[in-house]
Structures are given as structure tokens and as C-alpha cells.
Amino acid sequence: MTVRFISYALDAGVPRRSFGVAVVVGTILNLINQGDALFGGRTLDWTKIALTFAVPYCVATYGAVSYRMRQDDVRGDRTHDDRAGR
């Protein structure tokens, strides 16, 4: 299952779409969460900025991969499964 998850997470446009989601959602959340620091001249918390972009990326990737894995299970296609061919 882990090999299949990683395989799906790295192919078929998932990283590109997840990156797009992270840019849009991360930007909006950073403006909400650190708008006072951005526009008020305060110190930015770079860890929070990084996490605010990383979390939407991970959520979008997880959603896309879990959907594909579920579709494969419904159809019986397990070609990306780490148990395939055994």
C-alpha cells in the first residue's frame, strides 16, 4: 500500500495540481494569518509560512491519491500495489 501511495503521489499530474492548490490556498491563509506582519512591518514567522503552504499540498495530494486508490480497488486494478505480481 505504501509503494502504491507513493507511486500515485508522484505521477499523473498529482504534484503539479497539488502545488497549484498549495499556492492558492497557502497564499490566502498566509494573508489571513500573517497579514498584520506582512503589512504592518512586523517580523514574519517563516516556519508558519512554510507550513501554511505545505499543509494544503499534503491534503490535496492525499485526496487525489486516496481517490485513485479507491477507484482501483473498486475496479480491481492493483497494478501499483506493492503486492502485485506476488
N, C-alpha and C positions, 0 to 999 in steps of 0.2 A: 504494500500500500504506500509506503514512504517513497519508493522509487517511482511509482506511478504518479504520485502527487508532485514530486519534483519535476518529472518529465513534462507533465501538463503545465506546471508553473513556468517552464522555460520555453515553451513552444506555442505555435499557432497565434501569435499576436498578444498573448496574455500580458507579458511585461510592458508592451507599448500601451495597451489600454489601461493597465493599472497605473502606469506612470502618468498618463493624462488625467486620470481621476485624482491621483495624489497632488498634481499641480493645481487643479481647480479647487478641490476641497481643502487642501493644505493652505492655499493662499487665503481663502475665505476664513478658515479657522484661525490662521495667524493674525489676520486683520482684527478679528473679534477678540482673540485672547491677548494680543500684544499691541493693539492699536495705540494705546497710550504711550508705550515705549517707542513705537515707530514714529509717531507724530509729535510726541512730547519731549523728545530728546533724552529719554531715559535709556538705561542700559538694557540691551536685548539679552534674553536668555537663549543662547544658541542650542542648548540641549532640548528645550521646549520646541524651538523652531524645527529641529531635525525630527523630533518625534511626531510633530504635527503633520509632517509630510509622510513619514514612514507608516504611521497607523492607517491612513486611507489606502496606501499602496498595498499593505498586507491584507486589509479587509477586501479590497477589490480582487486581489489575486486569489484569496481563499474562496470568495464567492464564485469566481469563474471556474476554478479547479474543482470545487465540490460539485458544481452543476455538471461539468463534463464527466466526472467520475460517476455521478448518479445516472446520467444518460447512458453511459457504458454499461453500468450494472443492469439497467432496465433492458437494454438490447442484448446483453450477454457478451459484449465485446470487452475482453480483458487483455488486449494486446500490450498495454502499457503496464500491466501488473507485474510485480516482481516475482510472482509465482508462475507466470506464463511460461510455457514450454517445459515445465517440470512434470 
